[in-house]
């Protein structure tokens, strides 16, 4: 695999040196991801549609945890 040319760092890169995040790059029909602290190490590449679904899921609110059936049936919640 060739290395993507343009890496973009997350705007949520943490404090300090701003290296506590990931970087992404468009690579043809795929999105590549790497750790900003160690950019020379391995990258992970996903089809763009899978990456879009992943990001959308991260941004969505977390579902409420499922309550045990015994608690629901007793009217506690």
PyMOL Python script that loads the backbone (N, CA, C, O; Angstrom):
from pymol import cmd

cmd.read_pdbstr("""\
ATOM      1  N   UNK A   1       0.842  -1.179   0.000  1.00  0.00           N
ATOM      2  CA  UNK A   1       0.000   0.000   0.000  1.00  0.00           C
ATOM      3  C   UNK A   1       0.883   1.237   0.000  1.00  0.00           C
ATOM      4  O   UNK A   1       1.882   1.284   0.718  1.00  0.00           O
ATOM      5  N   UNK A   2       0.539   2.209  -0.772  1.00  0.00           N
ATOM      6  CA  UNK A   2       1.276   3.472  -0.766  1.00  0.00           C
ATOM      7  C   UNK A   2       0.770   4.338   0.380  1.00  0.00           C
ATOM      8  O   UNK A   2      -0.352   4.158   0.854  1.00  0.00           O
ATOM      9  N   UNK A   3       1.585   5.260   0.815  1.00  0.00           N
ATOM     10  CA  UNK A   3       1.217   6.144   1.917  1.00  0.00           C
ATOM     11  C   UNK A   3       0.396   7.314   1.391  1.00  0.00           C
ATOM     12  O   UNK A   3       0.795   7.959   0.421  1.00  0.00           O
ATOM     13  N   UNK A   4      -0.763   7.605   2.026  1.00  0.00           N
ATOM     14  CA  UNK A   4      -1.538   8.785   1.613  1.00  0.00           C
ATOM     15  C   UNK A   4      -0.707  10.048   1.797  1.00  0.00           C
ATOM     16  O   UNK A   4       0.140  10.123   2.687  1.00  0.00           O
ATOM     17  N   UNK A   5      -0.953  11.020   0.964  1.00  0.00           N
ATOM     18  CA  UNK A   5      -0.148  12.230   0.966  1.00  0.00           C
ATOM     19  C   UNK A   5      -0.593  13.268   1.987  1.00  0.00           C
ATOM     20  O   UNK A   5       0.251  13.965   2.550  1.00  0.00           O
ATOM     21  N   UNK A   6      -1.875  13.390   2.238  1.00  0.00           N
ATOM     22  CA  UNK A   6      -2.373  14.453   3.091  1.00  0.00           C
ATOM     23  C   UNK A   6      -3.049  13.873   4.326  1.00  0.00           C
ATOM     24  O   UNK A   6      -4.122  13.277   4.234  1.00  0.00           O
ATOM     25  N   UNK A   7      -2.426  14.050   5.460  1.00  0.00           N
ATOM     26  CA  UNK A   7      -2.991  13.600   6.728  1.00  0.00           C
ATOM     27  C   UNK A   7      -3.621  14.786   7.436  1.00  0.00           C
ATOM     28  O   UNK A   7      -3.061  15.882   7.449  1.00  0.00           O
ATOM     29  N   UNK A   8      -4.793  14.562   8.028  1.00  0.00           N
ATOM     30  CA  UNK A   8      -5.482  15.607   8.799  1.00  0.00           C
ATOM     31  C   UNK A   8      -5.593  15.138  10.238  1.00  0.00           C
ATOM     32  O   UNK A   8      -6.024  14.017  10.510  1.00  0.00           O
ATOM     33  N   UNK A   9      -5.201  16.006  11.151  1.00  0.00           N
ATOM     34  CA  UNK A   9      -5.258  15.679  12.576  1.00  0.00           C
ATOM     35  C   UNK A   9      -6.610  16.083  13.134  1.00  0.00           C
ATOM     36  O   UNK A   9      -7.175  17.106  12.746  1.00  0.00           O
ATOM     37  N   UNK A  10      -7.116  15.280  14.036  1.00  0.00           N
ATOM     38  CA  UNK A  10      -8.371  15.583  14.706  1.00  0.00           C
ATOM     39  C   UNK A  10      -8.271  16.916  15.435  1.00  0.00           C
ATOM     40  O   UNK A  10      -7.211  17.270  15.952  1.00  0.00           O
ATOM     41  N   UNK A  11      -9.375  17.652  15.473  1.00  0.00           N
ATOM     42  CA  UNK A  11      -9.395  18.897  16.229  1.00  0.00           C
ATOM     43  C   UNK A  11      -9.482  18.627  17.731  1.00  0.00           C
ATOM     44  O   UNK A  11      -9.280  19.534  18.538  1.00  0.00           O
ATOM     45  N   UNK A  12      -9.781  17.389  18.104  1.00  0.00           N
ATOM     46  CA  UNK A  12      -9.833  16.975  19.505  1.00  0.00           C
ATOM     47  C   UNK A  12      -8.533  16.265  19.866  1.00  0.00           C
ATOM     48  O   UNK A  12      -8.545  15.090  20.232  1.00  0.00           O
ATOM     49  N   UNK A  13      -7.426  16.966  19.764  1.00  0.00           N
ATOM     50  CA  UNK A  13      -6.129  16.321  19.932  1.00  0.00           C
ATOM     51  C   UNK A  13      -5.587  16.411  21.347  1.00  0.00           C
ATOM     52  O   UNK A  13      -4.423  16.088  21.581  1.00  0.00           O
ATOM     53  N   UNK A  14      -6.394  16.836  22.279  1.00  0.00           N
ATOM     54  CA  UNK A  14      -5.953  16.852  23.668  1.00  0.00           C
ATOM     55  C   UNK A  14      -5.042  18.023  23.978  1.00  0.00           C
ATOM     56  O   UNK A  14      -4.722  18.842  23.116  1.00  0.00           O
ATOM     57  N   UNK A  15      -4.638  18.074  25.226  1.00  0.00           N
ATOM     58  CA  UNK A  15      -3.770  19.158  25.673  1.00  0.00           C
ATOM     59  C   UNK A  15      -2.314  18.872  25.388  1.00  0.00           C
ATOM     60  O   UNK A  15      -1.975  17.934  24.666  1.00  0.00           O
ATOM     61  N   UNK A  16      -1.467  19.688  25.961  1.00  0.00           N
ATOM     62  CA  UNK A  16      -0.030  19.486  25.800  1.00  0.00           C
ATOM     63  C   UNK A  16       0.426  19.747  24.384  1.00  0.00           C
ATOM     64  O   UNK A  16       0.169  20.813  23.825  1.00  0.00           O
ATOM     65  N   UNK A  17       1.105  18.770  23.803  1.00  0.00           N
ATOM     66  CA  UNK A  17       1.673  18.924  22.472  1.00  0.00           C
ATOM     67  C   UNK A  17       0.659  18.674  21.363  1.00  0.00           C
ATOM     68  O   UNK A  17       0.989  18.825  20.187  1.00  0.00           O
ATOM     69  N   UNK A  18      -0.562  18.298  21.710  1.00  0.00           N
ATOM     70  CA  UNK A  18      -1.578  18.068  20.689  1.00  0.00           C
ATOM     71  C   UNK A  18      -1.358  16.806  19.891  1.00  0.00           C
ATOM     72  O   UNK A  18      -1.754  16.719  18.729  1.00  0.00           O
ATOM     73  N   UNK A  19      -0.720  15.815  20.520  1.00  0.00           N
ATOM     74  CA  UNK A  19      -0.437  14.588  19.781  1.00  0.00           C
ATOM     75  C   UNK A  19      -1.212  13.381  20.318  1.00  0.00           C
ATOM     76  O   UNK A  19      -0.867  12.239  20.016  1.00  0.00           O
ATOM     77  N   UNK A  20      -2.241  13.629  21.099  1.00  0.00           N
ATOM     78  CA  UNK A  20      -3.030  12.546  21.679  1.00  0.00           C
ATOM     79  C   UNK A  20      -4.273  12.289  20.828  1.00  0.00           C
ATOM     80  O   UNK A  20      -5.397  12.369  21.324  1.00  0.00           O
ATOM     81  N   UNK A  21      -4.072  11.986  19.572  1.00  0.00           N
ATOM     82  CA  UNK A  21      -5.220  11.770  18.703  1.00  0.00           C
ATOM     83  C   UNK A  21      -4.829  10.908  17.513  1.00  0.00           C
ATOM     84  O   UNK A  21      -3.718  10.385  17.431  1.00  0.00           O
ATOM     85  N   UNK A  22      -5.752  10.781  16.619  1.00  0.00           N
ATOM     86  CA  UNK A  22      -5.490  10.064  15.376  1.00  0.00           C
ATOM     87  C   UNK A  22      -5.466  11.053  14.221  1.00  0.00           C
ATOM     88  O   UNK A  22      -5.959  12.176  14.329  1.00  0.00           O
ATOM     89  N   UNK A  23      -4.887  10.614  13.125  1.00  0.00           N
ATOM     90  CA  UNK A  23      -4.882  11.381  11.884  1.00  0.00           C
ATOM     91  C   UNK A  23      -5.557  10.525  10.827  1.00  0.00           C
ATOM     92  O   UNK A  23      -5.455   9.298  10.853  1.00  0.00           O
ATOM     93  N   UNK A  24      -6.245  11.171   9.899  1.00  0.00           N
ATOM     94  CA  UNK A  24      -6.917  10.455   8.813  1.00  0.00           C
ATOM     95  C   UNK A  24      -6.472  11.024   7.471  1.00  0.00           C
ATOM     96  O   UNK A  24      -6.082  12.188   7.370  1.00  0.00           O
ATOM     97  N   UNK A  25      -6.537  10.191   6.456  1.00  0.00           N
ATOM     98  CA  UNK A  25      -6.206  10.623   5.098  1.00  0.00           C
ATOM     99  C   UNK A  25      -7.095   9.871   4.122  1.00  0.00           C
ATOM    100  O   UNK A  25      -7.369   8.684   4.302  1.00  0.00           O
ATOM    101  N   UNK A  26      -7.540  10.567   3.093  1.00  0.00           N
ATOM    102  CA  UNK A  26      -8.310   9.935   2.019  1.00  0.00           C
ATOM    103  C   UNK A  26      -7.323   9.279   1.078  1.00  0.00           C
ATOM    104  O   UNK A  26      -6.367   9.903   0.618  1.00  0.00           O
ATOM    105  N   UNK A  27      -7.566   8.028   0.804  1.00  0.00           N
ATOM    106  CA  UNK A  27      -6.664   7.246  -0.052  1.00  0.00           C
ATOM    107  C   UNK A  27      -7.527   6.509  -1.076  1.00  0.00           C
ATOM    108  O   UNK A  27      -7.945   5.375  -0.844  1.00  0.00           O
ATOM    109  N   UNK A  28      -7.787   7.151  -2.193  1.00  0.00           N
ATOM    110  CA  UNK A  28      -8.683   6.562  -3.197  1.00  0.00           C
ATOM    111  C   UNK A  28     -10.073   6.416  -2.610  1.00  0.00           C
ATOM    112  O   UNK A  28     -10.609   7.379  -2.061  1.00  0.00           O
ATOM    113  N   UNK A  29     -10.673   5.236  -2.710  1.00  0.00           N
ATOM    114  CA  UNK A  29     -12.016   5.037  -2.150  1.00  0.00           C
ATOM    115  C   UNK A  29     -11.986   4.646  -0.675  1.00  0.00           C
ATOM    116  O   UNK A  29     -12.993   4.188  -0.135  1.00  0.00           O
ATOM    117  N   UNK A  30     -10.842   4.822  -0.024  1.00  0.00           N
ATOM    118  CA  UNK A  30     -10.680   4.388   1.365  1.00  0.00           C
ATOM    119  C   UNK A  30     -10.228   5.539   2.254  1.00  0.00           C
ATOM    120  O   UNK A  30      -9.800   6.592   1.781  1.00  0.00           O
ATOM    121  N   UNK A  31     -10.339   5.302   3.561  1.00  0.00           N
ATOM    122  CA  UNK A  31      -9.860   6.238   4.570  1.00  0.00           C
ATOM    123  C   UNK A  31      -8.784   5.513   5.374  1.00  0.00           C
ATOM    124  O   UNK A  31      -9.007   4.402   5.856  1.00  0.00           O
ATOM    125  N   UNK A  32      -7.624   6.139   5.516  1.00  0.00           N
ATOM    126  CA  UNK A  32      -6.548   5.570   6.317  1.00  0.00           C
ATOM    127  C   UNK A  32      -6.478   6.311   7.644  1.00  0.00           C
ATOM    128  O   UNK A  32      -6.727   7.515   7.710  1.00  0.00           O
ATOM    129  N   UNK A  33      -6.137   5.579   8.701  1.00  0.00           N
ATOM    130  CA  UNK A  33      -6.063   6.123  10.055  1.00  0.00           C
ATOM    131  C   UNK A  33      -4.717   5.735  10.648  1.00  0.00           C
ATOM    132  O   UNK A  33      -4.249   4.612  10.465  1.00  0.00           O
ATOM    133  N   UNK A  34      -4.096   6.676  11.361  1.00  0.00           N
ATOM    134  CA  UNK A  34      -2.847   6.369  12.054  1.00  0.00           C
ATOM    135  C   UNK A  34      -2.804   7.124  13.373  1.00  0.00           C
ATOM    136  O   UNK A  34      -3.535   8.095  13.569  1.00  0.00           O
ATOM    137  N   UNK A  35      -1.958   6.678  14.256  1.00  0.00           N
ATOM    138  CA  UNK A  35      -1.753   7.313  15.555  1.00  0.00           C
ATOM    139  C   UNK A  35      -0.838   8.509  15.364  1.00  0.00           C
ATOM    140  O   UNK A  35       0.246   8.373  14.799  1.00  0.00           O
ATOM    141  N   UNK A  36      -1.258   9.677  15.826  1.00  0.00           N
ATOM    142  CA  UNK A  36      -0.445  10.873  15.625  1.00  0.00           C
ATOM    143  C   UNK A  36       0.856  10.852  16.429  1.00  0.00           C
ATOM    144  O   UNK A  36       1.807  11.553  16.083  1.00  0.00           O
ATOM    145  N   UNK A  37       0.906  10.055  17.495  1.00  0.00           N
ATOM    146  CA  UNK A  37       2.141   9.976  18.284  1.00  0.00           C
ATOM    147  C   UNK A  37       3.215   9.148  17.581  1.00  0.00           C
ATOM    148  O   UNK A  37       4.408   9.360  17.800  1.00  0.00           O
ATOM    149  N   UNK A  38       2.794   8.208  16.741  1.00  0.00           N
ATOM    150  CA  UNK A  38       3.748   7.334  16.041  1.00  0.00           C
ATOM    151  C   UNK A  38       3.345   7.213  14.568  1.00  0.00           C
ATOM    152  O   UNK A  38       2.953   6.132  14.128  1.00  0.00           O
ATOM    153  N   UNK A  39       3.436   8.293  13.807  1.00  0.00           N
ATOM    154  CA  UNK A  39       2.963   8.289  12.425  1.00  0.00           C
ATOM    155  C   UNK A  39       3.728   7.353  11.489  1.00  0.00           C
ATOM    156  O   UNK A  39       3.207   6.975  10.440  1.00  0.00           O
ATOM    157  N   UNK A  40       4.937   6.980  11.847  1.00  0.00           N
ATOM    158  CA  UNK A  40       5.709   6.088  10.975  1.00  0.00           C
ATOM    159  C   UNK A  40       5.301   4.624  11.137  1.00  0.00           C
ATOM    160  O   UNK A  40       5.693   3.776  10.335  1.00  0.00           O
ATOM    161  N   UNK A  41       4.526   4.333  12.159  1.00  0.00           N
ATOM    162  CA  UNK A  41       4.099   2.956  12.384  1.00  0.00           C
ATOM    163  C   UNK A  41       2.903   2.625  11.494  1.00  0.00           C
ATOM    164  O   UNK A  41       2.546   3.408  10.614  1.00  0.00           O
ATOM    165  N   UNK A  42       2.311   1.513  11.711  1.00  0.00           N
ATOM    166  CA  UNK A  42       1.237   0.991  10.858  1.00  0.00           C
ATOM    167  C   UNK A  42       0.025   1.912  10.768  1.00  0.00           C
ATOM    168  O   UNK A  42      -0.285   2.654  11.700  1.00  0.00           O
ATOM    169  N   UNK A  43      -0.637   1.846   9.646  1.00  0.00           N
ATOM    170  CA  UNK A  43      -1.915   2.528   9.451  1.00  0.00           C
ATOM    171  C   UNK A  43      -2.989   1.467   9.270  1.00  0.00           C
ATOM    172  O   UNK A  43      -2.702   0.318   8.936  1.00  0.00           O
ATOM    173  N   UNK A  44      -4.216   1.871   9.494  1.00  0.00           N
ATOM    174  CA  UNK A  44      -5.374   1.010   9.266  1.00  0.00           C
ATOM    175  C   UNK A  44      -6.198   1.680   8.183  1.00  0.00           C
ATOM    176  O   UNK A  44      -6.452   2.883   8.248  1.00  0.00           O
ATOM    177  N   UNK A  45      -6.617   0.913   7.188  1.00  0.00           N
ATOM    178  CA  UNK A  45      -7.378   1.477   6.072  1.00  0.00           C
ATOM    179  C   UNK A  45      -8.736   0.803   5.976  1.00  0.00           C
ATOM    180  O   UNK A  45      -8.844  -0.423   6.021  1.00  0.00           O
ATOM    181  N   UNK A  46      -9.775   1.627   5.841  1.00  0.00           N
ATOM    182  CA  UNK A  46     -11.158   1.160   5.759  1.00  0.00           C
ATOM    183  C   UNK A  46     -11.788   1.656   4.469  1.00  0.00           C
ATOM    184  O   UNK A  46     -11.381   2.695   3.948  1.00  0.00           O
ATOM    185  N   UNK A  47     -12.780   0.933   3.939  1.00  0.00           N
ATOM    186  CA  UNK A  47     -13.600   1.514   2.869  1.00  0.00           C
ATOM    187  C   UNK A  47     -14.283   2.768   3.431  1.00  0.00           C
ATOM    188  O   UNK A  47     -14.656   2.792   4.603  1.00  0.00           O
ATOM    189  N   UNK A  48     -14.443   3.777   2.626  1.00  0.00           N
ATOM    190  CA  UNK A  48     -15.021   5.042   3.091  1.00  0.00           C
ATOM    191  C   UNK A  48     -16.383   4.841   3.740  1.00  0.00           C
ATOM    192  O   UNK A  48     -16.679   5.494   4.741  1.00  0.00           O
ATOM    193  N   UNK A  49     -17.218   3.962   3.204  1.00  0.00           N
ATOM    194  CA  UNK A  49     -18.553   3.752   3.785  1.00  0.00           C
ATOM    195  C   UNK A  49     -18.463   3.178   5.196  1.00  0.00           C
ATOM    196  O   UNK A  49     -19.254   3.554   6.061  1.00  0.00           O
ATOM    197  N   UNK A  50     -17.516   2.276   5.446  1.00  0.00           N
ATOM    198  CA  UNK A  50     -17.353   1.705   6.786  1.00  0.00           C
ATOM    199  C   UNK A  50     -16.846   2.761   7.760  1.00  0.00           C
ATOM    200  O   UNK A  50     -17.277   2.794   8.913  1.00  0.00           O
ATOM    201  N   UNK A  51     -15.948   3.612   7.318  1.00  0.00           N
ATOM    202  CA  UNK A  51     -15.425   4.670   8.178  1.00  0.00           C
ATOM    203  C   UNK A  51     -16.524   5.671   8.523  1.00  0.00           C
ATOM    204  O   UNK A  51     -16.616   6.128   9.662  1.00  0.00           O
ATOM    205  N   UNK A  52     -17.354   6.009   7.543  1.00  0.00           N
ATOM    206  CA  UNK A  52     -18.468   6.934   7.782  1.00  0.00           C
ATOM    207  C   UNK A  52     -19.419   6.368   8.824  1.00  0.00           C
ATOM    208  O   UNK A  52     -19.852   7.087   9.725  1.00  0.00           O
ATOM    209  N   UNK A  53     -19.746   5.094   8.710  1.00  0.00           N
ATOM    210  CA  UNK A  53     -20.621   4.446   9.688  1.00  0.00           C
ATOM    211  C   UNK A  53     -19.973   4.446  11.069  1.00  0.00           C
ATOM    212  O   UNK A  53     -20.652   4.695  12.065  1.00  0.00           O
ATOM    213  N   UNK A  54     -18.679   4.174  11.144  1.00  0.00           N
ATOM    214  CA  UNK A  54     -17.950   4.175  12.410  1.00  0.00           C
ATOM    215  C   UNK A  54     -18.019   5.544  13.076  1.00  0.00           C
ATOM    216  O   UNK A  54     -18.328   5.631  14.264  1.00  0.00           O
ATOM    217  N   UNK A  55     -17.739   6.611  12.340  1.00  0.00           N
ATOM    218  CA  UNK A  55     -17.764   7.963  12.903  1.00  0.00           C
ATOM    219  C   UNK A  55     -19.178   8.344  13.324  1.00  0.00           C
ATOM    220  O   UNK A  55     -19.362   8.936  14.388  1.00  0.00           O
ATOM    221  N   UNK A  56     -20.170   8.020  12.519  1.00  0.00           N
ATOM    222  CA  UNK A  56     -21.567   8.320  12.860  1.00  0.00           C
ATOM    223  C   UNK A  56     -21.947   7.621  14.168  1.00  0.00           C
ATOM    224  O   UNK A  56     -22.631   8.208  15.007  1.00  0.00           O
ATOM    225  N   UNK A  57     -21.519   6.398  14.343  1.00  0.00           N
ATOM    226  CA  UNK A  57     -21.818   5.648  15.565  1.00  0.00           C
ATOM    227  C   UNK A  57     -21.141   6.285  16.776  1.00  0.00           C
ATOM    228  O   UNK A  57     -21.739   6.367  17.849  1.00  0.00           O
ATOM    229  N   UNK A  58     -19.907   6.733  16.613  1.00  0.00           N
ATOM    230  CA  UNK A  58     -19.217   7.402  17.719  1.00  0.00           C
ATOM    231  C   UNK A  58     -19.925   8.681  18.143  1.00  0.00           C
ATOM    232  O   UNK A  58     -19.941   9.015  19.327  1.00  0.00           O
ATOM    233  N   UNK A  59     -20.505   9.392  17.199  1.00  0.00           N
ATOM    234  CA  UNK A  59     -21.152  10.663  17.493  1.00  0.00           C
ATOM    235  C   UNK A  59     -22.563  10.499  18.061  1.00  0.00           C
ATOM    236  O   UNK A  59     -23.100  11.434  18.655  1.00  0.00           O
ATOM    237  N   UNK A  60     -23.163   9.332  17.888  1.00  0.00           N
ATOM    238  CA  UNK A  60     -24.537   9.135  18.358  1.00  0.00           C
ATOM    239  C   UNK A  60     -24.551   8.927  19.870  1.00  0.00           C
ATOM    240  O   UNK A  60     -23.580   8.427  20.438  1.00  0.00           O
ATOM    241  N   UNK A  61     -25.658   9.313  20.529  1.00  0.00           N
ATOM    242  CA  UNK A  61     -25.720   9.127  21.981  1.00  0.00           C
ATOM    243  C   UNK A  61     -25.677   7.637  22.331  1.00  0.00           C
ATOM    244  O   UNK A  61     -26.172   6.790  21.587  1.00  0.00           O
ATOM    245  N   UNK A  62     -25.082   7.351  23.460  1.00  0.00           N
ATOM    246  CA  UNK A  62     -24.996   5.963  23.908  1.00  0.00           C
ATOM    247  C   UNK A  62     -26.381   5.469  24.305  1.00  0.00           C
ATOM    248  O   UNK A  62     -27.138   6.204  24.938  1.00  0.00           O
ATOM    249  N   UNK A  63     -26.723   4.235  23.943  1.00  0.00           N
ATOM    250  CA  UNK A  63     -28.024   3.698  24.350  1.00  0.00           C
ATOM    251  C   UNK A  63     -28.057   3.457  25.855  1.00  0.00           C
ATOM    252  O   UNK A  63     -27.026   3.225  26.485  1.00  0.00           O
ATOM    253  N   UNK A  64     -29.246   3.517  26.408  1.00  0.00           N
ATOM    254  CA  UNK A  64     -29.411   3.220  27.829  1.00  0.00           C
ATOM    255  C   UNK A  64     -29.097   1.748  28.059  1.00  0.00           C
ATOM    256  O   UNK A  64     -29.469   0.900  27.247  1.00  0.00           O
ATOM    257  N   UNK A  65     -28.418   1.439  29.153  1.00  0.00           N
ATOM    258  CA  UNK A  65     -28.119   0.029  29.425  1.00  0.00           C
ATOM    259  C   UNK A  65     -29.414  -0.749  29.668  1.00  0.00           C
ATOM    260  O   UNK A  65     -30.366  -0.224  30.246  1.00  0.00           O
ATOM    261  N   UNK A  66     -29.436  -1.977  29.230  1.00  0.00           N
ATOM    262  CA  UNK A  66     -30.596  -2.844  29.404  1.00  0.00           C
ATOM    263  C   UNK A  66     -30.726  -3.213  30.873  1.00  0.00           C
ATOM    264  O   UNK A  66     -29.752  -3.623  31.505  1.00  0.00           O
ATOM    265  N   UNK A  67     -31.936  -3.065  31.419  1.00  0.00           N
ATOM    266  CA  UNK A  67     -32.176  -3.403  32.826  1.00  0.00           C
ATOM    267  C   UNK A  67     -32.580  -4.868  32.936  1.00  0.00           C
ATOM    268  O   UNK A  67     -33.244  -5.392  32.041  1.00  0.00           O
ATOM    269  N   UNK A  68     -32.191  -5.534  34.017  1.00  0.00           N
ATOM    270  CA  UNK A  68     -32.611  -6.929  34.206  1.00  0.00           C
ATOM    271  C   UNK A  68     -34.129  -7.046  34.238  1.00  0.00           C
ATOM    272  O   UNK A  68     -34.813  -6.146  34.725  1.00  0.00           O
ATOM    273  N   UNK A  69     -34.644  -8.127  33.731  1.00  0.00           N
ATOM    274  CA  UNK A  69     -36.090  -8.340  33.635  1.00  0.00           C
ATOM    275  C   UNK A  69     -36.734  -8.291  35.009  1.00  0.00           C
ATOM    276  O   UNK A  69     -37.823  -7.729  35.132  1.00  0.00           O
ATOM    277  N   UNK A  70     -36.131  -8.841  36.040  1.00  0.00           N
ATOM    278  CA  UNK A  70     -36.710  -8.864  37.379  1.00  0.00           C
ATOM    279  C   UNK A  70     -36.960  -7.457  37.900  1.00  0.00           C
ATOM    280  O   UNK A  70     -37.977  -7.217  38.550  1.00  0.00           O
ATOM    281  N   UNK A  71     -36.071  -6.539  37.633  1.00  0.00           N
ATOM    282  CA  UNK A  71     -36.242  -5.155  38.102  1.00  0.00           C
ATOM    283  C   UNK A  71     -37.386  -4.487  37.357  1.00  0.00           C
ATOM    284  O   UNK A  71     -38.189  -3.790  37.977  1.00  0.00           O
ATOM    285  N   UNK A  72     -37.484  -4.678  36.046  1.00  0.00           N
ATOM    286  CA  UNK A  72     -38.575  -4.066  35.276  1.00  0.00           C
ATOM    287  C   UNK A  72     -39.916  -4.612  35.703  1.00  0.00           C
ATOM    288  O   UNK A  72     -40.879  -3.854  35.815  1.00  0.00           O
ATOM    289  N   UNK A  73     -40.005  -5.920  35.947  1.00  0.00           N
ATOM    290  CA  UNK A  73     -41.289  -6.536  36.273  1.00  0.00           C
ATOM    291  C   UNK A  73     -41.784  -6.132  37.665  1.00  0.00           C
ATOM    292  O   UNK A  73     -42.981  -6.225  37.939  1.00  0.00           O
ATOM    293  N   UNK A  74     -40.888  -5.689  38.543  1.00  0.00           N
ATOM    294  CA  UNK A  74     -41.276  -5.266  39.892  1.00  0.00           C
ATOM    295  C   UNK A  74     -41.667  -3.787  39.938  1.00  0.00           C
ATOM    296  O   UNK A  74     -42.047  -3.274  40.990  1.00  0.00           O
ATOM    297  N   UNK A  75     -41.572  -3.119  38.814  1.00  0.00           N
ATOM    298  CA  UNK A  75     -41.948  -1.714  38.759  1.00  0.00           C
ATOM    299  C   UNK A  75     -40.979  -0.784  39.470  1.00  0.00           C
ATOM    300  O   UNK A  75     -41.337   0.337  39.829  1.00  0.00           O
ATOM    301  N   UNK A  76     -39.766  -1.245  39.670  1.00  0.00           N
ATOM    302  CA  UNK A  76     -38.775  -0.409  40.356  1.00  0.00           C
ATOM    303  C   UNK A  76     -38.330   0.735  39.472  1.00  0.00           C
ATOM    304  O   UNK A  76     -38.074   1.833  39.964  1.00  0.00           O
ATOM    305  N   UNK A  77     -38.234   0.497  38.174  1.00  0.00           N
ATOM    306  CA  UNK A  77     -37.777   1.546  37.270  1.00  0.00           C
ATOM    307  C   UNK A  77     -38.907   2.130  36.498  1.00  0.00           C
ATOM    308  O   UNK A  77     -38.700   3.031  35.685  1.00  0.00           O
TER     309      UNK A  77
END
""", "prot")
cmd.dss("prot")
cmd.show_as("cartoon", "prot")
cmd.util.cbc("prot")
cmd.orient("prot")
